[in-house]
Amino acid sequence: MPYIGTRATVAISPEKEASIKKQLGDAIALIPGKTEEWLMCEFSGCCRLWFKGDNSAPCAYVEVKLLGEAEPCYCEKLTAAICSILSRELSIPADRTYVKFDECKVWGWNNIIF
């Protein structure tokens, strides 16, 4: 039950969104037990984000929500993959990208909780 929400200061075309979604689907497998099969992605482009008091350069904020816990080493690998994807696809530098991880104990779906 992973979720990855991406907010970026640059526009995200439908083609870029599809490409990023595919790459995030591959990258989520860096965390044991997580697959694209259950991944939900959200994209918001042209966001008004300020980073280090500045809004003159592209930046991104990414939220990763997971059911259960993940070892920090796996979160670091996923962070590197996300930063690489956004750099390659949207020209957002890794040093202007925040990735926040939330680990949930309870996750609901299809009238039930996990």
Summary of the structure (lengths in Angstrom):
residues: 114
radius of gyration: 14.2
end to end distance: 9.1
largest distance: 44.8
contacts: 322
relative contact order: 0.25
helix: 37%
strand: 29%
